[in-house]
Amino acid sequence: MRRILFVINPISGDIDKSDVHQMLVQVCKEHGREAGLFETTGNNDLDRLQQYLQQHAYEAVFAAGGDGTVSLVAQAVQALGLPMGIVPLGSGNGLSKDLGIPQDPAAAVELVWAHREQTIDTLSVSGHFTAHLADLGFNALVVTRFSEGTTRGPGAYVRIALQEYIGYEPARYRIETETETWEGEAFMLTIANARTFGSNVVINPDGLLDDGWFELCLIEPFPAAAAPRMLYHLYSEGFEESEYTRRLRCRRARIAVLGQDTVQVQVDGEPLELSTPLQVSISPRSLRVLVP
């Protein structure tokens, strides 16, 4: 592939973007590639990007940003059948980690000329596209507060999480899949197409991006004294070793939040308020991605 478009979010993560444009263009030029640049503004980005791609003949599109930029590019290229690459520049970079993409931007850009192609599943959460993870409950609250602030980076996320943990009240859910029904309280409920949050929390240790299934990973309410052990399990791929966790494997699900008409959800790092119940479904092997 010779003509590559880089989609850049100028405010993602805590990385200085002043030299990123120049690096991408220069490296591609050195390897005989033509690089185009498309900068997001937060205003109608998906429609703008899709129109731009329809008007210009690019062979692949790279998301140069965080999880939100990756989700934006994934939606745009899926509709057109183009492959997507990732240059991780955000705070979390969750999908790129699950795909084994180098976290150093200079190394990740080498996927332009040295890659293989993998086709992965995508999800719909009440009509909203998801390539990686979505969740309800505590993490969705923290992501919402994070998006409302002006400070980026992992430190800001941890500070908000500690503040919100005190006094947090879990919701009660009713989940119906094609094979089972579960009802109960959950501290957090993750709709997982993949394995790992950008924070390196492994919420779904056995998850695969291309198996035609997704997992509902629940953390039930736990006493404060159990929090250190819970964190240990989450950072050591021991999710199912905790007495406060459970996992439902499915191809479709209906998720009701009892007593609530709407619920705060984070979808690939973007906070949304959606009507409940949520309807979740999977599109097997529907997104082409470039990986090492």
C-alpha positions in Angstrom: 0.0 0.0 0.0 1.3 3.4 -1.0 -1.3 6.0 0.0 -2.0 6.2 3.8 -4.2 8.5 5.7 -3.4 9.4 9.3 -6.4 10.5 11.4 -5.0 12.6 14.4 -6.7 13.7 17.5 -4.7 16.8 18.6 -5.7 16.5 22.3 -5.6 12.8 23.0 -3.4 11.5 25.9 -0.5 13.5 27.3 1.8 13.3 24.3 3.1 16.4 22.7 1.6 16.4 19.2 3.8 19.2 17.8 6.2 16.8 16.1 3.9 13.9 15.4 2.6 15.3 12.0 6.2 15.8 10.8 7.3 12.4 12.0 4.5 10.5 10.2 5.0 12.3 6.9 8.8 12.0 7.0 8.9 8.3 7.9 6.4 7.4 5.2 8.3 9.5 2.6 11.5 7.7 3.5 9.8 4.4 2.7 8.2 5.5 -0.5 4.7 6.1 0.9 2.4 9.1 0.6 0.9 10.2 3.9 -2.2 12.3 4.2 -3.4 13.9 7.4 -6.9 14.4 8.8 -7.4 16.2 12.1 -10.4 15.6 14.3 -12.3 18.5 15.8 -14.9 16.9 17.9 -17.6 18.3 15.5 -19.3 15.7 13.2 -16.0 13.9 12.8 -17.4 10.6 11.5 -19.4 12.1 8.7 -16.5 14.3 7.7 -14.0 11.4 7.7 -16.3 9.2 5.7 -16.9 11.9 3.1 -13.2 12.6 2.9 -12.4 8.9 2.3 -15.0 8.6 -0.4 -13.3 11.6 -2.2 -9.7 10.4 -1.8 -8.2 7.1 -2.8 -6.4 5.9 0.3 -5.4 2.2 0.7 -5.4 2.2 4.5 -6.3 4.5 7.4 -4.3 4.9 10.6 -5.8 6.2 13.8 -3.1 8.4 15.5 -4.7 9.0 18.9 -6.5 7.3 21.7 -9.4 4.9 22.1 -11.9 7.4 20.8 -9.9 8.1 17.6 -9.5 4.4 17.1 -13.3 3.8 17.4 -13.9 6.7 15.0 -11.6 5.3 12.3 -12.9 1.8 12.8 -16.4 2.9 12.1 -15.4 4.8 9.0 -13.2 2.1 7.4 -15.6 -0.7 8.3 -18.3 0.8 6.1 -15.8 1.2 3.2 -13.9 -2.1 3.6 -10.5 -0.5 4.2 -7.9 -1.8 6.6 -7.1 0.2 9.8 -3.8 0.7 11.5 -3.1 2.3 14.9 -0.4 4.7 16.1 -1.2 4.8 19.9 -1.1 8.4 21.2 -3.8 8.3 23.9 -4.1 7.8 27.6 -5.2 4.2 27.4 -4.7 2.7 23.9 -6.6 -0.4 24.9 -7.3 -2.0 21.5 -3.8 -1.5 20.3 -2.4 -3.3 23.3 -4.8 -6.2 22.7 -3.6 -6.4 19.1 0.0 -6.4 20.1 0.8 -3.1 18.4 3.9 -1.4 19.7 3.1 1.5 22.1 6.0 3.6 20.8 4.5 5.7 18.0 7.7 5.5 15.9 7.6 1.7 16.1 3.9 1.5 15.4 4.1 3.5 12.2 6.3 0.8 10.8 3.1 -1.2 10.3 2.6 0.9 7.2 5.1 -1.3 5.4 5.6 -4.3 7.7 2.3 -5.9 8.8 -0.1 -8.7 8.5 -3.9 -8.3 8.4 -6.3 -9.6 11.0 -10.1 -9.4 10.7 -11.8 -8.9 14.1 -15.3 -8.8 15.5 -17.2 -5.6 16.3 -20.2 -5.0 18.6 -23.3 -2.9 18.6 -24.4 -1.5 21.9 -27.9 -0.2 21.4 -26.8 1.0 17.9 -23.4 2.3 19.0 -20.3 0.8 17.4 -17.8 -0.9 19.7 -14.5 -2.5 18.6 -12.9 -3.0 22.1 -14.8 -2.7 25.4 -17.9 -1.0 26.7 -19.1 -0.9 30.3 -21.7 0.2 32.8 -21.2 1.0 36.5 -18.1 2.3 38.2 -15.7 2.6 35.3 -18.3 4.3 33.1 -18.7 6.9 35.9 -15.0 7.5 36.1 -14.6 7.8 32.3 -17.4 10.3 32.3 -15.8 12.4 35.0 -12.4 12.1 33.2 -14.0 13.4 30.0 -15.4 16.4 31.8 -12.0 17.4 33.2 -9.1 19.2 31.5 -6.2 17.0 32.7 -5.3 13.9 30.7 -3.1 10.9 31.4 -3.3 7.9 33.8 -2.7 10.0 36.9 -5.9 11.9 36.3 -7.9 8.7 35.9 -6.6 7.2 39.1 -7.3 10.4 41.1 -10.9 10.5 39.8 -11.4 6.7 40.6 -10.3 7.2 44.2 -12.6 10.1 44.6 -15.6 8.3 43.1 -15.1 5.0 44.9 -16.1 6.6 48.2 -19.9 6.5 48.4 -20.4 4.7 45.1 -23.7 2.8 45.0 -23.9 -0.2 42.7 -26.9 -0.6 40.4 -29.1 -3.8 40.0 -29.1 -5.4 36.5 -31.1 -8.0 34.7 -29.2 -9.7 31.9 -30.8 -12.0 29.3 -28.6 -13.8 26.7 -29.5 -16.5 24.2 -28.6 -19.1 26.8 -29.1 -17.7 30.3 -30.6 -15.0 32.6 -28.9 -13.3 35.5 -30.1 -10.7 37.9 -28.3 -9.0 40.7 -26.2 -6.0 41.8 -22.9 -5.2 40.1 -20.1 -2.8 40.9 -19.2 -2.8 37.3 -20.4 -4.6 34.1 -18.1 -4.8 31.1 -19.2 -5.7 27.6 -16.0 -7.2 26.3 -15.0 -7.9 22.7 -11.3 -8.0 23.9 -9.2 -8.7 27.0 -7.6 -5.6 28.5 -8.3 -2.0 29.4 -5.8 0.6 28.5 -4.9 0.7 32.2 -3.6 -2.9 31.8 -6.5 -4.3 33.9 -7.3 -7.7 32.3 -11.1 -7.9 32.6 -11.6 -10.8 30.2 -8.5 -13.1 30.3 -9.8 -15.6 27.7 -11.3 -13.1 25.4 -10.5 -13.2 21.7 -11.2 -10.5 19.1 -12.1 -12.8 16.3 -14.0 -15.8 17.8 -17.6 -14.6 17.1 -18.4 -14.2 20.8 -18.4 -11.4 23.4 -18.3 -11.7 27.2 -20.2 -9.9 29.9 -17.8 -9.6 32.8 -19.3 -8.6 36.1 -17.7 -7.5 39.3 -20.2 -7.8 42.1 -20.2 -5.5 45.1 -17.3 -6.3 47.4 -16.2 -4.9 50.9 -13.5 -2.3 51.0 -11.1 -4.8 52.7 -11.3 -6.9 49.5 -10.3 -4.1 47.2 -6.5 -4.8 47.2 -7.1 -8.5 46.4 -9.5 -7.5 43.7 -6.9 -5.2 42.1 -4.4 -8.0 42.3 -6.7 -10.4 40.4 -7.4 -7.8 37.7 -3.8 -6.9 37.1 -2.6 -10.6 37.1 -5.2 -12.1 34.7 -7.0 -13.7 37.6 -10.5 -12.3 37.0 -12.3 -15.5 37.5 -10.3 -16.4 40.7 -12.3 -13.8 42.7 -15.4 -14.7 44.5 -16.9 -11.4 43.4 -16.7 -11.9 39.7 -18.6 -13.8 37.0 -18.6 -14.0 33.2 -21.4 -14.7 30.7 -20.4 -15.7 27.1 -22.8 -14.8 24.4 -23.6 -13.6 20.9 -26.4 -11.2 21.9 -27.7 -9.8 25.2 -30.4 -7.6 26.7 -29.2 -5.6 29.7 -31.7 -3.8 31.9 -30.8 -1.5 34.7 -33.6 -2.0 37.2 -35.2 1.2 38.4 -33.5 3.4 35.8 -34.7 4.6 32.4 -31.2 5.7 31.3 -27.7 4.5 32.2 -24.2 6.0 31.8 -22.1 3.9 29.5 -18.6 4.2 28.2 -18.1 2.8 24.7 -14.5 2.5 23.5 -13.5 5.3 25.9 -16.4 7.6 25.0 -19.1 8.4 27.7 -22.7 8.1 26.6 -26.1 8.2 28.3 -28.3 5.5 26.8 -31.9 4.2 27.3 -32.2 1.0 29.2 -32.5 -1.9 28.4 -29.4 -2.0 26.2 -29.4 -4.4 23.2 -26.0 -5.9 22.4 -25.1 -7.9 19.3 -21.9 -9.0 17.5 -20.8 -8.7 13.9 -18.2 -11.5 13.4 -14.9 -10.6 11.6 -16.2 -7.3 10.3 -13.2 -5.1 10.7 -9.8 -5.3 8.9 -6.8 -4.3 11.1 -3.1 -4.1 10.5 -1.0 -5.9 13.1 2.7 -6.9 13.6 
